[in-house]
Amino acid sequence: MSEQKIRVGISIGDLNGIGGEVALKTLSDNRILDFCTPVIFASTKTISFLVNHFQFKINFNGINNPSQISDGKVNVFNVWKEAPKIEFGQENKDIGALAIKSLESATKALKNLNIDVLVTAPINKANIQSETFKFPGHTDYLAQELEGKSLMFMVTETLRVGLITDHVPVKDVAGHVTPELITEKVNAMHASLVKDFGIRKPKIAILGINPHTGDNGVIGSEDDEVLRPTIKSIKESGKLVFGPYAADSFFGSDNYKNFDAILATYHDQGLIPFKTLSFGQGVNYTAGLNRVRTSPDHGTAFEIAGKGTADESSFKEALFTAIKIFKNRRQHEGLTENPLKISPRKPDYKKRG
């Protein structure tokens, strides 16, 4: 009997954006089914509309229960029954509510091990807000629902950038960057590099908070008073952590190539260089949790939604990265939880001679 393929859950994201298009473009290549079993959390009517609109050739299997998931097919889990009114490029609260229904259903399946990994299509952060959902994005919601300490980790084959603070206003960043948070994020990044990416002794660089890392207190004291002592303490624990480095020259000088990952202090400090160097190929990975979740590195792109011109490369990378990380974790668990036991030699009590 062949081994069951990895089940990749897909939350459909904002239906008025490009999420459905890039997901279905990826899945329209039948070779994907050789690597995994996709499960889209939406409805058969919704997916039928998208398939017909974009003229994709996809045969899908509508299901109402995880027990009906079938290998060798694109499965569509019916989260709702109605056919929503999709108006590409429009911001709509009702469509935002469906994006959250899809995410919540997919997350439940992930927690219950009905799926192995989750790939999330982009959402609109404004139209998802409600009395029951008050999170700025996927990462914060999943951090609440899953076990562990989350780290927003943007990755490609050659560049990995994590964030100490993510969706925090710039005016509040310095107050959030505490020794405890820095240590938590370094630990999450270090563990992910070992377990998820197979790097035995990872080297991590940390970027400074202020321009020129404060210039000895001339442009702020946080780098000297918070970052440097914390980095020193972490290094004393045995981790290869270096910095703080001035962010303005760190990437342009190619210094980033000397490290396995970079930890930025705030959102744009890390994501602007990452997306400049890797846009369309990058993956947003929520590291540090007990389940694997990835996402493409772009948003809903309302301006091109429905036109059939969206590039699916980042979504495809997110799908394959989720599979690779899941396999790496499974291999790491096998090596660390079941070490080779050497049985002691039994004495020979037989008489010799």
N, C-alpha and C positions, 0 to 999 in steps of 0.2 A: 504493500500500500504506500502511495506517495505521500510525502509530508504535506500537511495543510499549508497553503500559501499564507503569507503575512496579509492580514486584513487591514486595509487602509481606509479609515473613515474620512469622509470629506464633508465639512460643513459648507453650505452653499454660499454664504456671505450675502452681500447686498445684491439682490436680483436685478436692480437697475444699473449696476456697475458691470465690470468685466469679469467678475469671479466665475460666473457660470460658463462664460465663453472659454476662459483659459483652462478651466477644469475639464470641460468636455472636449476641447481641442487635444488636451493631453491624453484623454481616455479614448479618443477616436483612433489612436494607433493601437491596434490589437495586440502588439507585442508587449504592451503593458501588462496584459493578463498572464504573461509568462512569469512575471516577477511578483505579482500581488493580486489580491482580490479587492477591488474597490467597492466601497459602500457610500453612496451619496445620501445625505440626510436632507430631504426636501419632500417632493411628491412626484408621482409619475406624470401627472398633468403638467406640472411645472417643467420637468425635464423634457417632456414631449414638445412643449412650446419652444424651448431653447434649441432642441435638436432640429426642429422644423425651420425655425428662424435662420439658423446658421447653416442649415443643410448638411449637418454632420451625419455620418453613417455609423450609428451606434445602436446595437440591440441591447436593451437593458431588461433586468429582471426586477419587477416591482415586488416589494416584500412589506409585510406588516409586523414581522417578528424576527428577532435576530437568528432564530433557529432556521429561518428560510434562506439565509445567506448562502449563495452558491458560488463555488470556485469556477473560474473560466468565464464569468459573466460580470458585467457592470451592474451592481445591485443598487436599487433606489429604495431607500427606507422611507415609507410614507409617514412623515411627521405631521402633515396636514392633508386634508382631502380636496380643498377648494383649488381652483385655478386662479392664482392671484393676477391682478392687472399689472403687467410689467410695462413700465414706461422708461426706456433706457435713458440714462443721463439725468433723471429727476430724483431729487431727494424726497423721500416719502416715509412717514412714520410707520405706516402699515407694513411696508416692505422691510423696514428696520426691525419690526417686531418678528417677522418671519425669519430674518437672519438670526435673531436670538433664539427662537424656537429650534432652529436647525442646530445651533451651537450647543444648546442645553441638552438636546436629544443625543447628539454625538458624544458629548462629554459623559453623559450617563452610560452610554455603550462602552466608552473607553474605561471608565471606572469599573464596570462590570465584566471587563475582559471579553466583551462581544466583538470588539475590534482591538487591534494591536497598537495602532498608532493613529494620530489625528493630523490631518492637513486642513487648515482653515483658509477659506477664500476671504478676500478683503471685506471689511465692514465699514460703514460710515459711522464715525464716533458720535456724531450729533443725533442721528435719527434712531439710535439703539437705546437711548436713555428713556427710562420709565420709572414708575414707582417700585418695580421689582428688580430692575437692572440698572445699577448706578455705577458702572465700571467704565474707565476711560478706554478700555480695549480688551482684547483677548487675554493678554498676559496676566492682567490683574484678576480677571475672572477665574482663570485656570489655577492661579496661585491659591485662590480660596478653595476651589473644588478638589484639588489634588494634594497629595502629600509632598512635603519638601519645601525648600526655600528657592524661589524662582530667580532666574537670571535671564534677562533679555540678551540673546546671543546671536549676532548676525554673522553668518558663516559662508565661506566658499571653500574651494579646495586649497586656496593659498592665503586666505585672509580671514581672521576671526576677531570680531570686536564685540565686547560685552559692555554693559552699562551698570554703573553703581546706582544712579538714579535714572528712571526712564521717563514716564509721563509726569514730570514735575516742572512747574513754571520756572524760568531761568532765575527770577528774583528770589526763589526759595531754595535753589540748589545748595548753596554753601551750608545752610542750616541743616540740610538732610545728610550731608556727607560726614558721618560720624565714624569713629574708630570701629564701632560695632558693625555698622553697615558695610564698611570697606572690607572688614575681615570676613563677613558673611558672603559677600559677592566673590571675593578671592577664593574662598573655600569651594563655593559652587562652581566657579570656573575651573579650578584645578581638578575637582572631582569629575567634571564633565570631560575635560581633555583626556583624562586617564581612561574613564569608562566608556565614553561615547565616541572618542576619536582615536583611542589606542596609543596615546603618547605617554610614555612611561615617566619621564621627568620633564614636565612642561615648563617653559620659560614664559613668564607673564610680565608685560610692561603696563605701568599705570600712568595715565596722563594727569597733569596738574590741574588744579581748579582755576587758578588765575593766569592771566597772560604772563609768559616767561616764568611760570611757577612762582609768581610773587616777587621776583627780583629781590630776594633777601628782605622781604617785608615792605618794599616800596609800593608794590601793587597788591597788597593784601597779605595777611598773615596765615591764612588757612593751610597753605602748602607746608609751611614750616611747623605749624603747631599741631596739625591733624594728620596730614598725609605722610610726611617723612617719619615721624615716630611710629606710626602704625605699620608702614612698610618694613621698618627695621624689626619690629616685633614679629611680623609674619615671617620674615627671612630667618629669624632665630628658631622658628619652628621647623625649618628644613625646606621650605618651599622656595623655588627660584623666582622671586618677585623683585622687580626693579623699577626705579622711578623716584619721584614723579618727573615726567618728561614734559617739556613745553609742547603743547598741542599744535601750535602753528607750524612748526617745522618737522614734526615727527614723521608724518607720512610723506611729505615732499622730499625729504632726505633719504627715503627708503629704509629708515631705521626700523620700521615695522617688520621688515623681512627677517630681522634677527630674533624674532620672538614667535612663539606658538600662538599667542593670543594677546590682545590689548584690552585693557579695562579703562573705558572712558568715564569721566565723572558725571557727565550729563548727556542727554539725548542727542542734540545736534552736534556736540563735540565729537561723538563717535560715528553717528550715522551719515553726516555730510561727507567725510572722507570715504567711508565704506561704500556709499552709493555712488560716489564719483568714480571710484575705482572698479566697482563690481555691479553696477545697476543692470538688472535683467538677468543676472546670474546668481545673485545672492539669495540667501534663505534666512528667514527670521525663525530662530529656534528658541523655544522656552526651555532652557536647561535647568537642572537642579530639582526637577520634579520626578515623581515615581512613574510617570507615563511620558511618552514621546509625543510632542506636538511641534509641527513646523508650519510655516506660511510663506508665501512669496514675499519679495522685498518691496512690493508696490501696493498702492491703494486701489480704490474703486475705479479711478480713471473715468469719471462720468463723461468727460469730453469726447471719448472715443467709444463709449459703450454702445453695443448693438450694431456696430459697423463691420464687425468681422475682422478688424485689423489688429486686435490685441495680440501681443507676443506672449506665448505660453511658456517660454523658457524658464522663468523663475518658478512658476508653479510646478513644472516638471522636475526642476532641481529640488524643490521642497518635498515632493513625493519620494524621490529616490534617496534624498538625505534622511528622511524619516525611516525608510527601510534599512538603510545602512547603519544608522544609529541603533535601531532596534536589534539588529544582528550583532553589532559590537557589544552592546550591553549584555546580551544573552551569552556571548562568548566570554566576556569578562566575569560574569557571575559564575559560569561553569569553572573558570580557572581559579577563582578566589574562594568559592563556597565548597568546592569539591576537590581540594588538592589531592594529588597522588599520594596515597598512603602506602608506605613501605612496611610490610609486615616483618616483624623480627623473625630471624631464622630459628626454627624449632630445634632444640637440642636433639642429638642422635643418641638414644639410650641403648641402641643395640650393642651387644658385645662385639668387640673387634678381636681379631686374631685367629 
